[in-house]
Amino acid sequence: MPIIEVDGLVKTFRTRERDAGLAGSLRSFVAPRYREREAVKQISFCLEPGEVLAFIGPNGAGKSTTIKILTGILYPNAGRASVLGLTPWQQRRKLAFHIASAFGQKSQLWYHLPPQDTFDLLARIYELDMNEYRKRRAFLVDVFDIADYIRTPARKLSLGERMRCELAAALMHRPSVVFLDEPTIGLDVIAKQRVRDLIGQLNIEEGLTVFLTSHDAGDIEQVCRRAIVINHGEIILDTPVARMKRDYLKVKTVDLLLEEAATTLLKADAESGKLQLSIQSPSTIHEEMLETEGITVLKAKGHGLKLEIDTALCPLEPIIAAIMQHCHILDMTIADPPMEEIIAKIYSEKGQGGSIS
Amino acid sequence: MNTIIAQPEKSFKQNMGYALRKYTTVFHVSIANNLAYMGEVVFRTIFLVVFVYVFLQLWTATFAAKGIHSLSGFRISDMVWYLATTETIALSLPQLTRLIDQEVRSGQLAYLLGRPCSYVFYHYAQYLGGRLVRLVINAAVAFIVAMLFVGPPPFSWMGLLVWPLVVFLAISIDFAVYFSIGLLAFWTEETTPFFLIVNRLALVLGGVLAPLEVLPQPIRGLAQVLPFSAVLYGPARTLVHFELDHFIGLLVQQFITLAIGSLVLFVLYRIATRRVNINGG
């Protein structure tokens, strides 16, 4: 039996429109105009227990609205949804005992108090047996490695430390489903990785069903097994993450800061005049040149070099190794394609002319 | 539709026990959280000291000019203790309206609405904790200041005994009023004007500066029938000049005001939660 079932869900917001300028403000005051905006348009999907779903899309796509309907905070205009067999907006209180949510941009920790006080409060709110709660807290403190700062006021924690405490707080009552809204937003690379690992670990160890929204393709690649892409309130793709990676996340942007001038690694193509990477393959005896199909030089200025690499044609590791063999890398960033690009590609492959924002 | 979850049904008594523990814990946590603001609360009492001093001078000049020793039964020392009491209550009001307004606008209420507890009672417990810390600090400072300026208080034992009850009802009325104004954020773009109007009316017609008895008619009559006097004048008058008839009248006024205020709050809340339009989705 699916743990989440959504069928033809619709949510419309009514927003007040105001023209620019003083006259517009006065007109809006005397005769207000409203505009109906469909945040979610007839979406349907199911989620099985233990699944880790990435629910992704650009800003204003309807991700958070869907989460808020599924947690019972928003009432939909039409459609049906059930979470653990309950209708969220009708049985919100009952459902709340079995689900959890964590919002990357909002905090549930008491600002001036240590996280432990929030944990104790949540134990009471969720009506936990205090002995069970203490065991659970010890487990989560250990898993999330937060023992050093559960007695530090939340305001003094770094964003990464706070987010780990937020997740521990969300999972204190052993929810069956957890809704994570942008859990890695604003975190540095190491903190992001930590949060991703922890979500993955709890999914495996406790069979936790995870419903995750994110802008970060890294979250999807590393944590989720299935992805639903939503844009303008409509589901435009529902696919396994492995396939999504193969089809849409294969192109990486590599930004390098080199010790030597970037031009030492490049040569101009005889026909087109475009710059190309021209270095020897790593660990070759016969001085073979690196195959550069799938590598595009986006920018080369001074010691900086920006490459776009299609990992389906050209794996990253040998390229990095080859560059390192040739010169010292001072700094390097590997980025996934932005969500807007992924969505544009989905539309182009489907032959639709959808817009992104 | 079948539910996946198995949850044993709880009896009414069990539910009440859990609810009591929930909101008591919120109350305790709120006290602890507000103790972090101790410095700010103590600093704000400077205003109280200045206020009491200025009015002491004003009443002294007024009494001397009129050549009287008491006004409507209030001597100068009674006036100062009355003012210290009303200021203790008035200055202990936390920024409840702003908190609710911001929770609605920022979407922070998504966290609280998604929990197995009442959004209203959670905030009530949180508000009581915060207000208690401010009340105790204000009362301590007001007591010292009034003692230094005019000597021992004119309180009766009965007044002291019933004062916590009438103050509790008064701050509960405040909660109903200012929480309801905060909920207006669901409909309006700015709740501050509503807060300012109600707050200033409460200060003027609630009898914060002087007992309603000294106000001229028809302002006195108007102030006595409006609910504002149940929050400031009533509790201060009970402490400074306890009279059984007045106390019973105050209790009736407070219960009626609280009942109407709570009704308005819950109706507003019910309508508001059906039209939640949380920012960011």
HADDOCK unambig.tbl for C-alpha pairs under 7 A between the chains (distance, minus, plus):
assign (segid A and resid 60 and name CA) (segid B and resid 281 and name CA) 6.83 0.50 0.50
assign (segid A and resid 62 and name CA) (segid B and resid 281 and name CA) 6.38 0.50 0.50
assign (segid A and resid 64 and name CA) (segid B and resid 280 and name CA) 6.95 0.50 0.50
assign (segid A and resid 64 and name CA) (segid B and resid 281 and name CA) 4.90 0.50 0.50
assign (segid A and resid 65 and name CA) (segid B and resid 281 and name CA) 4.52 0.50 0.50
assign (segid A and resid 71 and name CA) (segid B and resid 114 and name CA) 6.34 0.50 0.50
assign (segid A and resid 72 and name CA) (segid B and resid 114 and name CA) 6.93 0.50 0.50
assign (segid A and resid 73 and name CA) (segid B and resid 110 and name CA) 6.58 0.50 0.50
assign (segid A and resid 73 and name CA) (segid B and resid 113 and name CA) 6.27 0.50 0.50
assign (segid A and resid 73 and name CA) (segid B and resid 114 and name CA) 6.49 0.50 0.50
assign (segid A and resid 74 and name CA) (segid B and resid 276 and name CA) 6.15 0.50 0.50
assign (segid A and resid 75 and name CA) (segid B and resid 274 and name CA) 6.72 0.50 0.50
assign (segid A and resid 84 and name CA) (segid B and resid 3 and name CA) 5.77 0.50 0.50
assign (segid A and resid 84 and name CA) (segid B and resid 4 and name CA) 5.07 0.50 0.50
assign (segid A and resid 84 and name CA) (segid B and resid 5 and name CA) 6.39 0.50 0.50
assign (segid A and resid 85 and name CA) (segid B and resid 1 and name CA) 6.25 0.50 0.50
assign (segid A and resid 85 and name CA) (segid B and resid 2 and name CA) 5.52 0.50 0.50
assign (segid A and resid 85 and name CA) (segid B and resid 3 and name CA) 3.86 0.50 0.50
assign (segid A and resid 85 and name CA) (segid B and resid 4 and name CA) 5.63 0.50 0.50
assign (segid A and resid 86 and name CA) (segid B and resid 3 and name CA) 6.05 0.50 0.50
assign (segid A and resid 93 and name CA) (segid B and resid 115 and name CA) 6.82 0.50 0.50
assign (segid A and resid 93 and name CA) (segid B and resid 116 and name CA) 4.81 0.50 0.50
assign (segid A and resid 96 and name CA) (segid B and resid 114 and name CA) 5.94 0.50 0.50
assign (segid A and resid 96 and name CA) (segid B and resid 115 and name CA) 5.35 0.50 0.50
assign (segid A and resid 96 and name CA) (segid B and resid 116 and name CA) 5.38 0.50 0.50
assign (segid A and resid 97 and name CA) (segid B and resid 116 and name CA) 6.32 0.50 0.50
assign (segid A and resid 106 and name CA) (segid B and resid 108 and name CA) 6.42 0.50 0.50
assign (segid A and resid 108 and name CA) (segid B and resid 111 and name CA) 6.79 0.50 0.50
assign (segid A and resid 112 and name CA) (segid B and resid 33 and name CA) 5.70 0.50 0.50
assign (segid A and resid 112 and name CA) (segid B and resid 36 and name CA) 6.46 0.50 0.50
assign (segid A and resid 113 and name CA) (segid B and resid 33 and name CA) 6.04 0.50 0.50
assign (segid A and resid 121 and name CA) (segid B and resid 25 and name CA) 6.13 0.50 0.50
assign (segid A and resid 121 and name CA) (segid B and resid 26 and name CA) 6.66 0.50 0.50
assign (segid A and resid 124 and name CA) (segid B and resid 21 and name CA) 6.59 0.50 0.50
assign (segid A and resid 124 and name CA) (segid B and resid 22 and name CA) 5.12 0.50 0.50
assign (segid A and resid 125 and name CA) (segid B and resid 22 and name CA) 5.24 0.50 0.50
assign (segid A and resid 125 and name CA) (segid B and resid 116 and name CA) 6.56 0.50 0.50
assign (segid A and resid 125 and name CA) (segid B and resid 117 and name CA) 6.57 0.50 0.50
assign (segid A and resid 126 and name CA) (segid B and resid 116 and name CA) 6.49 0.50 0.50
assign (segid A and resid 127 and name CA) (segid B and resid 18 and name CA) 6.45 0.50 0.50
